[in-house]
Amino acid sequence: MLEAIKTALKIPDLRKKLIWTLVLLGIFRLGSHIPVPGPWDLSKLRAIFGGDNNLFGLLDLLAGGALQRMSVFAMSVNPYITSSIILQLLTMVIPRLEQLAKEGSEGRKVISQYTRYGTVILAVIQGSAMAFGLQGAMTNPTAWDFVLIITTLTAGSVLVMWLGEILSEYGIGNGISMIIFAGIVARVIPSSISVLQSLNKSNFGVSFFSMLLFLVLAVVIVAGVVFVTQGERKIPVQYAKRVVGRKMYGGTSTHLPMRVNQSGVIPVIFASSLLAFPPTIAQFLPPTHWLYKMLNWVAPGRTLYLILYALLIFLFTYFYTAVTFNPVEVANNMKKYGGFIPGIRPGKPTAEYLDRVLTRITLVGALFLTFIALLPYLMNLIPGFKGLQVQFGGTALLIAVGVAIDTMKQIEAQLLMRQYEGFLK
């Protein structure tokens, strides 16, 4: 990896892309420290957003700490991600969108434009909800304060979306993913170091053996995440020979890759967001309220919470995998172009075989996601590392590792392409 980066810095085009990436990420981090104008009470804001076990804590993690500081990038890419997911789901039920998705680059441009419009609408809605929902953290707010806050939050979210698109075009990697990655790294690493230092100075103490154990566990877990993220089942596919005019096509052997973690980090985010609503609502209620006591049953760390968390991750993993991979459509496309799986008849038998394989490997992916999601609570059982249960969270780990792998693949692909230029000339 280090050798690839060193080689990339020697190539002018790649060096320019890397510089663009660093500059745009620097602008994002700078905007994350510019506060939204308004009569804010910072102590009350920190009390609301400081916890990682509610919905605000999850959004603050994705925003890189900008939400807790109530900066202009407080909503970060959340409206854009929500809009993208909504458009992706609507593509399956609206024929017009499905047709656009099949029209190639031109159709994707139209869908991207719809996604931008949806981002603006969702940013206005989310910004309005935040402004009116945080009245308790303001000092005598006026109508103009609300207008200014909503406008600033919406403009900041649109600017982050624009930075992500510019980064995708002129930088390295997927722009939106890189922004999320930069926010998570900027928030998790300093806080983890701070927690380690506080643990080292506490009465519990952190011995050399405990520190060594933590480092070994960190390396093993990251290696496991990389292994499963890269893992895939390669199904052999044979294409029959066919004659078109005077030319013969086909007769080649290839494979159909089916990833173990087909759904990525989406199930963990969905499950975390859904279960984060009860504690978020409970923190606005007095402890003596009956609803507070009922919502406290599903507080993070409770047995019921962990059971529901695992079940929701399984549910969303299978649901999102079914949304993104359609065995019937894949089987029909293979049959259309003369492809078949050795030993399996084309058509319906192929679809059933792909569905059976997909169900089995999705089970492995769901177990993996469940383990990573519950990892913070398992870390809590290790003596001396109770404060790290949030810092070593599953969502941040999955996103960071996934984006890092994807970025390195793109750098290596750029290097490989330039190595073959001499042969093409």
Backbone hydrogen bonds, N-H to C=O, Kabsch-Sander energy under -0.5 kcal/mol:
donor,donor_aa,acceptor,acceptor_aa,energy
5,I,1,M,-2.2
6,K,2,L,-2.4
7,T,3,E,-2.4
8,A,4,A,-2.3
9,L,5,I,-1.9
10,K,6,K,-0.6
10,K,7,T,-0.9
11,I,7,T,-0.5
11,I,8,A,-1.1
15,R,11,I,-2.9
16,K,12,P,-2.2
17,K,13,D,-2.0
18,L,14,L,-2.6
19,I,15,R,-2.1
20,W,16,K,-2.4
21,T,17,K,-2.4
22,L,18,L,-2.3
23,V,19,I,-2.6
24,L,20,W,-2.6
25,L,21,T,-2.3
26,G,22,L,-2.0
27,I,23,V,-2.1
28,F,24,L,-2.0
29,R,25,L,-2.4
30,L,26,G,-2.2
31,G,27,I,-2.6
32,S,28,F,-1.3
33,H,30,L,-1.6
34,I,31,G,-1.1
36,V,70,M,-2.8
40,W,38,G,-2.1
41,D,137,A,-2.9
42,L,40,W,-0.7
44,K,41,D,-0.5
45,L,41,D,-2.0
46,R,42,L,-2.5
47,A,43,S,-1.5
48,I,44,K,-1.6
49,F,45,L,-2.9
50,G,46,R,-1.7
55,L,276,A,-1.0
58,L,54,N,-1.7
59,L,55,L,-2.4
60,D,56,F,-2.6
61,L,57,G,-1.7
62,L,58,L,-1.9
63,A,59,L,-1.7
64,G,61,L,-1.0
65,G,60,D,-3.0
66,A,63,A,-0.8
69,R,65,G,-1.2
70,M,67,L,-0.8
71,S,66,A,-2.2
72,V,31,G,-0.6
72,V,34,I,-2.2
73,F,31,G,-0.7
74,A,71,S,-1.6
76,S,73,F,-0.6
78,N,75,M,-2.1
81,I,77,V,-2.8
82,T,78,N,-2.5
83,S,79,P,-2.4
84,S,80,Y,-2.4
85,I,81,I,-2.4
86,I,82,T,-2.4
87,L,83,S,-2.5
88,Q,84,S,-2.2
89,L,85,I,-2.2
90,L,86,I,-2.6
91,T,87,L,-1.6
92,M,89,L,-1.0
93,V,89,L,-0.5
93,V,90,L,-0.8
94,I,90,L,-2.5
98,E,94,I,-2.1
99,Q,95,P,-2.5
100,L,96,R,-2.1
101,A,97,L,-2.2
102,K,98,E,-1.0
103,E,100,L,-1.3
106,E,103,E,-0.6
108,R,104,G,-2.1
109,K,105,S,-1.9
110,V,106,E,-1.5
111,I,107,G,-2.2
112,S,108,R,-2.5
113,Q,109,K,-2.0
114,Y,110,V,-2.2
115,T,111,I,-2.2
116,R,112,S,-1.9
117,Y,113,Q,-2.2
118,G,114,Y,-2.6
119,T,115,T,-2.0
120,V,116,R,-2.0
121,I,117,Y,-2.2
122,L,118,G,-2.8
123,A,119,T,-2.5
124,V,120,V,-2.1
125,I,121,I,-2.2
126,Q,122,L,-3.2
127,G,123,A,-2.7
128,S,124,V,-2.2
129,A,125,I,-2.4
130,M,126,Q,-2.3
131,A,127,G,-2.4
132,F,128,S,-2.6
133,G,129,A,-2.1
134,L,130,M,-1.3
135,Q,132,F,-0.9
137,A,134,L,-1.5
138,M,135,Q,-1.7
139,T,39,P,-2.3
140,N,138,M,-0.6
146,F,142,T,-1.6
147,V,143,A,-2.1
148,L,144,W,-2.6
149,I,145,D,-2.5
150,I,146,F,-2.6
151,T,147,V,-2.3
152,T,148,L,-2.3
153,L,149,I,-2.6
154,T,150,I,-2.3
155,A,151,T,-2.6
156,G,152,T,-2.5
157,S,153,L,-2.2
158,V,154,T,-2.3
159,L,155,A,-2.4
160,V,156,G,-2.2
161,M,157,S,-2.0
162,W,158,V,-2.3
163,L,159,L,-2.6
164,G,160,V,-2.3
165,E,161,M,-2.0
166,I,162,W,-2.5
167,L,163,L,-2.4
168,S,164,G,-2.0
169,E,165,E,-1.7
170,Y,166,I,-2.9
171,G,167,L,-2.1
178,M,174,N,-2.6
179,I,175,G,-2.0
180,I,176,I,-2.1
181,F,177,S,-2.7
182,A,178,M,-2.7
183,G,179,I,-2.2
184,I,180,I,-2.5
185,V,181,F,-2.6
186,A,182,A,-2.4
187,R,183,G,-1.3
188,V,184,I,-3.3
189,I,185,V,-1.6
191,S,187,R,-1.1
192,S,188,V,-2.7
193,I,189,I,-2.3
194,S,190,P,-2.3
195,V,191,S,-2.4
196,L,192,S,-2.4
197,Q,193,I,-2.3
198,S,194,S,-2.3
199,L,195,V,-2.6
200,N,196,L,-2.1
201,K,197,Q,-1.3
202,S,198,S,-0.7
202,S,199,L,-0.5
205,G,199,L,-0.7
207,S,205,G,-0.5
211,M,207,S,-2.3
212,L,208,F,-2.4
213,L,209,F,-2.5
214,F,210,S,-2.3
215,L,211,M,-2.2
216,V,212,L,-2.4
217,L,213,L,-2.6
218,A,214,F,-2.6
219,V,215,L,-2.3
220,V,216,V,-2.6
221,I,217,L,-2.7
222,V,218,A,-2.5
223,A,219,V,-2.5
224,G,220,V,-2.4
225,V,221,I,-2.5
226,V,222,V,-2.4
227,F,223,A,-2.5
228,V,224,G,-2.5
229,T,225,V,-2.6
230,Q,226,V,-2.2
231,G,227,F,-1.0
233,R,258,M,-3.3
234,K,232,E,-0.6
235,I,233,R,-0.8
235,I,256,L,-2.3
237,V,254,T,-2.9
238,Q,340,F,-3.2
239,Y,252,T,-2.6
240,A,238,Q,-0.5
240,A,338,G,-2.6
242,R,249,Y,-2.9
244,V,242,R,-0.5
244,V,247,K,-2.8
245,G,243,V,-0.5
246,R,244,V,-0.5
247,K,244,V,-1.8
249,Y,242,R,-3.6
251,G,239,Y,-1.2
254,T,237,V,-2.9
256,L,235,I,-3.1
258,M,233,R,-2.0
259,R,257,P,-0.5
260,V,231,G,-2.1
261,N,228,V,-0.5
262,Q,259,R,-0.6
262,Q,260,V,-0.9
264,G,261,N,-0.8
266,I,263,S,-1.2
269,I,265,V,-2.0
270,F,266,I,-2.8
271,A,267,P,-2.6
272,S,268,V,-2.6
273,S,269,I,-2.6
274,L,270,F,-2.4
275,L,271,A,-2.3
276,A,272,S,-1.0
277,F,273,S,-0.6
277,F,274,L,-0.8
280,T,276,A,-1.6
281,I,277,F,-2.6
282,A,278,P,-2.4
283,Q,279,P,-1.5
284,F,281,I,-1.3
285,L,282,A,-1.8
289,H,286,P,-1.9
293,K,289,H,-1.7
294,M,290,W,-1.8
295,L,291,L,-2.8
296,N,292,Y,-1.6
297,W,294,M,-1.3
298,V,295,L,-1.3
299,A,296,N,-1.4
302,R,299,A,-2.2
306,L,302,R,-2.2
307,I,303,T,-2.2
308,L,304,L,-2.6
309,Y,305,Y,-2.6
310,A,306,L,-2.3
311,L,307,I,-2.3
312,L,308,L,-2.7
313,I,309,Y,-2.0
314,F,310,A,-2.0
315,L,311,L,-2.5
316,F,312,L,-3.0
317,T,313,I,-2.2
318,Y,314,F,-2.1
319,F,315,L,-2.3
320,Y,316,F,-2.9
321,T,317,T,-2.0
322,A,318,Y,-2.1
323,V,319,F,-1.6
324,T,320,Y,-2.2
325,F,321,T,-1.9
330,V,326,N,-2.4
331,A,327,P,-2.5
332,N,328,V,-2.3
333,N,329,E,-2.3
334,M,330,V,-2.3
335,K,331,A,-2.2
336,K,332,N,-2.3
337,Y,333,N,-1.7
338,G,335,K,-1.1
339,G,334,M,-3.8
340,F,238,Q,-2.3
344,I,341,I,-2.7
350,T,345,R,-0.7
351,A,347,G,-2.0
352,E,348,K,-2.6
353,Y,349,P,-2.2
354,L,350,T,-2.7
355,D,351,A,-2.4
356,R,352,E,-2.1
357,V,353,Y,-2.4
358,L,354,L,-2.7
359,T,355,D,-2.2
360,R,356,R,-1.6
361,I,357,V,-2.4
362,T,358,L,-2.0
363,L,359,T,-1.2
364,V,360,R,-1.3
365,G,361,I,-2.2
366,A,362,T,-2.8
367,L,363,L,-2.3
368,F,364,V,-2.3
369,L,365,G,-2.5
370,T,366,A,-2.3
371,F,367,L,-2.3
372,I,368,F,-2.4
373,A,369,L,-2.5
374,L,370,T,-2.2
375,L,371,F,-0.6
375,L,372,I,-0.6
377,Y,374,L,-0.6
378,L,374,L,-1.7
379,M,375,L,-2.8
380,N,376,P,-0.9
381,L,378,L,-1.3
382,I,379,M,-1.3
385,F,382,I,-1.9
388,L,385,F,-1.1
389,Q,386,K,-1.2
392,F,388,L,-2.1
393,G,390,V,-1.4
397,L,393,G,-1.4
398,L,394,G,-2.6
399,I,395,T,-2.3
400,A,396,A,-2.6
401,V,397,L,-2.4
402,G,398,L,-2.3
403,V,399,I,-2.6
404,A,400,A,-2.2
405,I,401,V,-2.4
406,D,402,G,-2.2
407,T,403,V,-2.6
408,M,404,A,-2.2
409,K,405,I,-2.1
410,Q,406,D,-1.8
411,I,407,T,-2.2
412,E,408,M,-2.6
413,A,409,K,-2.2
414,Q,410,Q,-2.2
415,L,411,I,-2.3
416,L,412,E,-2.5
417,M,413,A,-2.3
418,R,414,Q,-1.8
419,Q,415,L,-1.5
420,Y,416,L,-1.1
421,E,418,R,-0.7
424,L,420,Y,-1.8
425,K,421,E,-2.0
